[in-house]
Amino acid sequence: MDELKTAEFYTAFNALLSSKDDREHNILITAHHNPDGDALGSALGMYWFFKRYGIQARVMMPNSFPDFLLWMPGIDEVVIHDQNPSLGADLIAKATEIFILDFNDMSRAGELLCTPLANANASKYMIDHHISPTDCADYIFSDSKQPSTSQMVLKLLSDMQMQTLLGEEGAACLFTGIITDTGSFRFPLVSAETFRLTANLLDMGIDHTKIYENVYDSYDDRRFRLLGSMLSQMISFGNTSILYLTLDQQKKENMKKGDTEGFVNYGLGMKGKQIAVFMREDEGLIRMSFRSKSNHDVNSFARKYFNGGGHLNAAGGSSKDSLTQTIANFKTAVQEFFPDIT
Ligand SMILES: [Mn+2]
């Protein structure tokens, strides 16, 4: 974390709030392409806060999101940029401030949105927990030691003693971001502070059991058939699990966005496994998700071999080779990069 930049961010955020009655604000809140629970959770958390504070704010996502997030309070107000680019352009033009959440490089906003966002006149505030932030915002609150952006939003508001303005709705959104980005409080970056801050959300009246049900118990039979196909063909390679779905398997089940969310984690569920990969065959591309335990650095691994990156224990990547060739390349790369692994 860059302490100086964080201090500047806090000062600027404070000044923004203090100027509520002095000038008109049109805040635009956005997050990364293919928004997940943390992207939407942190964005909608900020939205509810601004709404109750009395500052006009809108949420716009680069593209649509999985069905299991459709219950989130405020979701109906979210503009989906690639479905309504003219409204999107209007919101960007009118924005006085833009909040960039859960990403730290404009390219992560996706092809269609990254240039208009970068060219926007509004002052930009970034809150993010990914590594290697770029200077794409005027004010940067970036900390790769934080397990979720939603926790950072909660920390910011609680440091300012304003978290109760989230209300039950905003609290439910942040709780969703926190649980989905931490594997329900199990990943190594979860700290005592995560639990302390999250406890405040329960004080605000959220129904945590209901939120878990909404997020994790809402899958349809399609997902389970895909999961069955994937598990039945899992390749066990030393301490590594290789999971995949072919394009034919996805087409047969009429796969939808979000159906394979979390599939990669099954690879670490078998005793002794330290690294898991899930490969999803797409048109001309294999999309890859990596997960690992302890200090097996899949971020560096994905960067070195598969045009990707992410975090120490969770990363993404891709390959333009065939599925069979990618599996073979992965095995070779694992043996080269993680000498202790097989
Ligand atoms: Mn996140």
Residues whose N, C-alpha, C, O or C-beta is under 5 A from the ligand:
A	BS01	MN	D38 D102 S148 T149 D181
